[in-house]
Amino acid sequence: MARMSGDELLEYCLGKPGAWQDEPWDGDVVAKVGDKIFAFLGGGSGVGLKCGANREEADELVDTYPDDVSKMAYIGRSGWNTVRLGGAVPDDEICELIDTSYETIVAKLPKSKRPAVGN
């Protein structure tokens, strides 16, 4: 079974309303909505996502996939995890985690900066 590549992951992120690619640090690609990052894609072998409102919530995913999910350096205390691509976390669950990270960040934006979402 083919697994999602880093390029496909970026494409999925950029398909979100108002999402755009940035490179705030040399070689580190991120996906943003408004002026906020919702996915860190610079590593190539994984993606950094907001996986909980706090560390305890984010640790549930680490406990479920201890070999493939880890607390992100620097911002992990705020509920951010790194999810390894091609590991035990299924692609559809990675997409759900991206969706949740995106929605969490959009909810924190001022209403005037939130993208218009049509259903």
Buried (B, 14 or more C-beta within 10 A) or exposed (E): EEEBEBEEBBEBBBEBEBBEEEEEEEEEBBBBBBEBBBBBBBBEEBBBBBBBEEBEEBBEBBEEBEEBBBBBEEBBEEBBBBBBBEBEBEBEBBBEBBBBBBBBBBEEBEEEEBBEEEE
